[in-house]
């Protein structure tokens, strides 16, 4: 699949998830909806953020590496967007639960960075083993 086809699919996904998130904001009262309404809010927020961030990270890859380099790094861009989406959704959840303080956000950011560095280390180690064989 070409880079532009991938990006159009992500744009469509982002538009649909952002529409769902907007509909939930305007139609669901969190006090009356309970856990289901709050869960739908955070899941749709995560989906919208992941789509937006995937487009943004891919845009940075296109600027830095060109279309071919961006196409080669689509999986990495998606992984980074998912991790950033988790981070931003957790920040919103912390605010919802009234536990949003700077050190909790810093610990969450450190955990997300550790996950990203672990992925990079694992994939680099896997690539080195395949080159040896």
FIPAVO-13015 format. One line per 2 residues: their letters; for each residue x, y, z of N, C-alpha, C. Coordinates in Angstrom, 1 decimal, always signed. Example, Ala and Ser with C-alpha at 12.3 -4.5 7.8 and 13.67 -1.06 7.14 Angstrom:
% FIPAVO-13015
as) +13.2/-5.7/+7.8/+12.3/-4.5/+7.8/+13.2/-3.3/+7.8; +12.8/-2.2/+7.1/+13.7/-1.1/+7.1/+12.9/+0.0/+7.9 $
//
This chain:
% FIPAVO-13015
xx) +0.8/-1.2/+0.0/+0.0/+0.0/+0.0/+0.9/+1.2/+0.0; +0.5/+2.2/-0.8/+1.3/+3.4/-0.9/+1.1/+4.3/+0.3 $
xx) +2.1/+5.3/+0.5/+2.0/+6.2/+1.6/+0.7/+7.0/+1.6; +0.3/+7.5/+0.4/-0.8/+8.4/+0.3/-2.1/+7.6/+0.7 $
xx) -2.2/+6.3/+0.3/-3.4/+5.5/+0.6/-3.4/+5.3/+2.1; -2.3/+5.0/+2.7/-2.2/+4.8/+4.1/-2.7/+6.1/+4.9 $
xx) -2.2/+7.3/+4.4/-2.5/+8.5/+5.0/-4.0/+8.8/+4.9; -4.6/+8.5/+3.7/-6.0/+8.8/+3.6/-6.9/+7.9/+4.5 $
xx) -6.4/+6.6/+4.7/-7.1/+5.7/+5.6/-7.0/+6.3/+7.0; -5.9/+6.8/+7.4/-5.7/+7.4/+8.8/-6.5/+8.6/+8.9 $
xx) -6.6/+9.4/+7.8/-7.4/+10.6/+7.9/-8.9/+10.3/+8.1; -9.4/+9.3/+7.4/-10.8/+8.8/+7.5/-11.0/+8.3/+9.0 $
xx) -10.1/+7.5/+9.5/-10.2/+7.0/+10.8/-10.2/+8.1/+11.8; -9.4/+9.1/+11.6/-9.3/+10.2/+12.6/-10.6/+11.0/+12.5 $
xx) -11.1/+11.3/+11.3/-12.4/+12.0/+11.2/-13.5/+11.3/+11.9; -13.6/+10.0/+11.7/-14.7/+9.2/+12.4/-14.5/+9.2/+13.9 $
xx) -13.3/+9.0/+14.4/-13.1/+8.9/+15.8/-13.2/+10.3/+16.5; -12.8/+11.3/+15.8/-13.0/+12.7/+16.3/-14.5/+13.0/+16.3 $
xx) -15.3/+12.6/+15.3/-16.7/+12.8/+15.3/-17.4/+12.0/+16.5; -16.9/+10.8/+16.7/-17.5/+10.0/+17.8/-17.2/+10.7/+19.1 $
xx) -16.0/+11.2/+19.3/-15.6/+11.8/+20.5/-16.4/+13.1/+20.7; -16.6/+13.9/+19.7/-17.4/+15.1/+19.8/-18.9/+14.8/+20.1 $
xx) -19.4/+13.7/+19.5/-20.8/+13.3/+19.8/-20.9/+12.9/+21.3; -19.9/+12.2/+21.8/-20.0/+11.8/+23.2/-19.9/+13.0/+24.1 $
xx) -19.1/+14.0/+23.8/-19.0/+15.2/+24.6/-20.3/+15.9/+24.7; -21.0/+16.0/+23.6/-22.3/+16.8/+23.5/-23.5/+16.0/+23.9 $
xx) -23.4/+14.6/+23.9/-24.7/+13.9/+24.2/-24.6/+13.0/+25.5; -23.5/+12.9/+26.1/-23.4/+12.0/+27.3/-23.1/+12.8/+28.5 $
xx) -24.0/+12.7/+29.5/-23.7/+13.3/+30.8/-22.9/+12.3/+31.6; -21.7/+12.6/+32.0/-20.9/+11.7/+32.7/-21.4/+11.2/+34.1 $
xx) -22.2/+12.1/+34.7/-22.7/+11.8/+36.0/-23.8/+10.8/+35.9; -24.6/+10.8/+34.8/-25.7/+9.9/+34.6/-25.3/+8.6/+33.8 $
xx) -24.3/+8.7/+33.0/-23.9/+7.6/+32.2/-23.0/+6.6/+32.9; -22.4/+7.0/+34.0/-21.6/+6.1/+34.8/-20.3/+5.7/+34.1 $
xx) -19.9/+4.5/+34.4/-18.6/+3.9/+33.9/-18.6/+3.8/+32.4; -19.8/+3.4/+31.8/-19.8/+3.2/+30.4/-19.6/+4.5/+29.6 $
xx) -20.2/+5.6/+30.1/-20.1/+6.8/+29.4/-18.7/+7.4/+29.5; -18.1/+7.3/+30.7/-16.7/+7.7/+30.9/-15.8/+6.9/+30.1 $
xx) -16.0/+5.6/+30.0/-15.1/+4.7/+29.2/-15.2/+5.0/+27.8; -16.4/+5.3/+27.3/-16.6/+5.6/+25.9/-15.8/+7.0/+25.6 $
xx) -15.9/+7.9/+26.5/-15.2/+9.2/+26.3/-13.7/+9.0/+26.1; -13.1/+8.2/+27.1/-11.7/+8.0/+27.0/-11.2/+7.2/+25.9 $
xx) -12.0/+6.2/+25.5/-11.6/+5.3/+24.3/-11.7/+6.1/+23.1; -12.8/+6.9/+22.9/-12.9/+7.8/+21.7/-11.8/+8.9/+21.7 $
xx) -11.5/+9.4/+22.8/-10.4/+10.4/+22.9/-9.1/+9.8/+22.5; -8.8/+8.5/+23.0/-7.6/+7.9/+22.6/-7.5/+7.6/+21.1 $
xx) -8.6/+7.2/+20.5/-8.7/+6.9/+19.1/-8.4/+8.2/+18.3; -9.1/+9.3/+18.7/-8.9/+10.5/+18.0/-7.4/+11.0/+18.1 $
xx) -6.9/+11.0/+19.3/-5.5/+11.4/+19.5/-4.5/+10.5/+18.7; -4.8/+9.2/+18.7/-3.9/+8.3/+17.9/-3.9/+8.7/+16.5 $
xx) -5.0/+8.9/+15.9/-5.1/+9.3/+14.5/-4.4/+10.6/+14.2; -4.7/+11.6/+15.0/-4.1/+13.0/+14.9/-2.5/+12.9/+15.0 $
xx) -2.1/+12.1/+16.0/-0.7/+12.0/+16.3/+0.0/+11.2/+15.2; -0.7/+10.2/+14.7/-0.1/+9.4/+13.6/+0.2/+10.3/+12.4 $
xx) -0.8/+11.1/+12.1/-0.6/+12.0/+10.9/+0.5/+13.0/+11.2; +0.6/+13.5/+12.4/+1.6/+14.4/+12.8/+3.0/+13.8/+12.8 $
xx) +3.2/+12.6/+13.3/+4.5/+12.0/+13.3/+4.9/+11.6/+11.9; +4.0/+11.1/+11.1/+4.3/+10.8/+9.7/+4.6/+12.1/+9.0 $
xx) +4.0/+13.2/+9.3/+4.4/+14.4/+8.6/+5.8/+14.8/+8.9; +6.2/+14.6/+10.2/+7.6/+14.9/+10.6/+8.6/+14.0/+9.8 $
xx) +8.2/+12.7/+9.7/+9.1/+11.8/+9.0/+9.2/+12.1/+7.5; +8.0/+12.6/+6.9/+8.1/+13.0/+5.5/+9.0/+14.2/+5.3 $
xx) +8.9/+15.2/+6.2/+9.8/+16.4/+6.1/+11.3/+16.0/+6.3; +11.5/+15.1/+7.2/+12.9/+14.7/+7.5/+13.5/+13.7/+6.6 $
xx) +12.7/+12.7/+6.2/+13.2/+11.6/+5.4/+12.7/+11.5/+4.0; +11.7/+12.3/+3.7/+11.1/+12.2/+2.3/+10.0/+11.1/+2.4 $
xx) +9.3/+10.9/+1.2/+8.2/+10.0/+1.2/+8.6/+8.6/+1.3; +9.8/+8.2/+0.8/+10.2/+6.8/+0.8/+10.6/+6.5/+2.3 $
xx) +11.3/+7.4/+2.9/+11.7/+7.1/+4.3/+10.5/+7.1/+5.3; +9.5/+7.9/+5.0/+8.3/+7.9/+5.8/+7.5/+6.6/+5.6 $
xx) +7.5/+6.2/+4.4/+6.8/+4.9/+4.1/+7.5/+3.7/+4.8; +8.8/+3.8/+4.8/+9.6/+2.8/+5.5/+9.4/+2.8/+7.0 $
xx) +9.1/+3.9/+7.6/+8.9/+4.0/+9.0/+7.5/+4.2/+9.5; +6.5/+3.7/+8.7/+5.1/+3.8/+9.1/+4.8/+3.1/+10.4 $
xx) +5.3/+1.9/+10.6/+5.1/+1.2/+11.8/+5.6/+1.9/+13.0; +6.8/+2.5/+12.9/+7.4/+3.2/+14.0/+6.6/+4.5/+14.3 $
xx) +6.1/+5.2/+13.3/+5.3/+6.4/+13.5/+4.0/+6.0/+14.2; +3.4/+4.9/+13.8/+2.1/+4.4/+14.5/+2.4/+4.1/+15.9 $
xx) +3.5/+3.4/+16.2/+3.8/+3.0/+17.6/+4.0/+4.2/+18.4; +4.8/+5.2/+17.9/+5.0/+6.4/+18.7/+3.7/+7.2/+18.9 $
xx) +2.9/+7.2/+17.9/+1.6/+7.9/+18.0/+0.7/+7.2/+19.1; +0.7/+5.9/+19.1/-0.1/+5.2/+20.1/+0.5/+5.5/+21.5 $
xx) +1.8/+5.5/+21.7/+2.3/+5.8/+23.0/+2.0/+7.2/+23.4; +2.1/+8.2/+22.5/+1.8/+9.5/+22.8/+0.3/+9.7/+23.1 $
xx) -0.5/+8.9/+22.4/-2.0/+8.9/+22.7/-2.3/+8.4/+24.0; -1.6/+7.3/+24.4/-1.8/+6.8/+25.8/-1.4/+7.8/+26.8 $
xx) -0.3/+8.5/+26.6/+0.2/+9.5/+27.5/-0.8/+10.6/+27.7; -1.3/+11.1/+26.6/-2.2/+12.2/+26.6/-3.6/+11.8/+27.2 $
xx) -4.0/+10.6/+26.9/-5.3/+10.1/+27.5/-5.1/+9.9/+29.0; -4.0/+9.4/+29.4/-3.7/+9.3/+30.8/-3.7/+10.6/+31.6 $
xx) -3.2/+11.6/+30.9/-3.2/+13.0/+31.5/-4.7/+13.4/+31.7; -5.5/+13.2/+30.7/-6.9/+13.6/+30.8/-7.6/+12.8/+31.9 $
xx) -7.2/+11.5/+32.0/-7.8/+10.6/+33.1/-7.4/+11.1/+34.4; -6.1/+11.4/+34.6/-5.6/+11.9/+35.9/-6.4/+13.2/+36.3 $
xx) -6.6/+14.0/+35.3/-7.4/+15.2/+35.7/-8.8/+14.9/+36.1; -9.4/+13.9/+35.4/-10.8/+13.5/+35.7/-10.8/+12.9/+37.1 $
xx) -9.8/+12.1/+37.5/-9.8/+11.5/+38.8/-9.2/+12.5/+39.9; -8.8/+13.7/+39.5/-8.3/+14.7/+40.4/-6.9/+14.2/+41.0 $
xx) -6.1/+13.5/+40.2/-4.8/+13.1/+40.7/-3.7/+13.7/+39.8; -4.1/+14.8/+39.1/-3.1/+15.4/+38.1/-2.2/+16.3/+38.9 $
xx) -1.0/+15.8/+39.1/+0.1/+16.6/+39.7/+1.4/+16.4/+38.9; +2.3/+17.3/+39.0/+3.4/+17.2/+38.1/+4.2/+16.0/+38.2 $
xx) +4.4/+15.4/+39.4/+5.3/+14.2/+39.5/+4.6/+13.0/+39.0; +3.3/+12.9/+39.0/+2.6/+11.8/+38.4/+2.7/+11.8/+36.9 $
xx) +2.6/+13.0/+36.3/+2.7/+13.2/+34.9/+4.2/+12.8/+34.5; +5.1/+13.3/+35.3/+6.5/+13.0/+35.0/+6.8/+11.5/+35.0 $
xx) +6.3/+10.8/+36.0/+6.5/+9.4/+36.1/+5.8/+8.6/+34.9; +4.6/+9.1/+34.5/+4.0/+8.5/+33.4/+4.8/+8.7/+32.1 $
xx) +5.3/+9.9/+31.9/+6.1/+10.2/+30.8/+7.4/+9.3/+30.8; +8.0/+9.1/+31.9/+9.2/+8.3/+32.0/+8.8/+6.8/+31.7 $
xx) +7.6/+6.4/+32.1/+7.2/+5.0/+31.8/+7.0/+4.9/+30.3; +6.4/+5.9/+29.6/+6.2/+5.8/+28.2/+7.5/+5.8/+27.5 $
xx) +8.5/+6.6/+27.9/+9.8/+6.6/+27.3/+10.5/+5.3/+27.5; +10.3/+4.7/+28.6/+10.9/+3.3/+28.8/+10.3/+2.3/+27.9 $
xx) +9.1/+2.4/+27.7/+8.4/+1.5/+26.7/+9.0/+1.7/+25.3; +9.1/+2.9/+24.9/+9.6/+3.2/+23.6/+11.1/+2.8/+23.4 $
xx) +11.9/+3.1/+24.4/+13.3/+2.6/+24.4/+13.4/+1.1/+24.4; +12.5/+0.4/+25.1/+12.5/-1.0/+25.1/+12.2/-1.6/+23.8 $
xx) +11.2/-1.0/+23.1/+10.8/-1.4/+21.7/+12.0/-1.2/+20.8; +12.7/-0.1/+20.9/+13.8/+0.2/+20.1/+15.0/-0.8/+20.3 $
xx) +15.2/-1.1/+21.6/+16.3/-2.0/+21.9/+16.0/-3.4/+21.5; +14.7/-3.8/+21.7/+14.3/-5.2/+21.2/+14.4/-5.3/+19.7 $
xx) +13.9/-4.3/+19.0/+14.0/-4.4/+17.5/+15.4/-4.3/+17.0; +16.2/-3.5/+17.6/+17.6/-3.4/+17.2/+18.3/-4.7/+17.5 $
xx) +18.1/-5.3/+18.6/+18.7/-6.6/+18.9/+18.2/-7.7/+18.0; +16.9/-7.7/+17.6/+16.3/-8.6/+16.7/+16.9/-8.4/+15.3 $
xx) +17.2/-7.2/+14.9/+17.8/-6.9/+13.6/+19.2/-7.4/+13.5; +20.0/-7.2/+14.6/+21.3/-7.7/+14.6/+21.4/-9.2/+14.6 $
xx) +20.5/-9.9/+15.2/+20.5/-11.4/+15.1/+20.2/-11.9/+13.8; +19.3/-11.2/+13.0/+18.9/-11.6/+11.7/+20.1/-11.3/+10.7 $
xx) +20.9/-10.3/+11.0/+22.1/-10.0/+10.1/+23.2/-11.0/+10.3; +23.3/-11.6/+11.5/+24.3/-12.6/+11.8/+24.0/-13.9/+11.1 $
x) +22.7/-14.2/+11.0/+22.3/-15.5/+10.4/+22.5/-15.4/+8.9 $
//
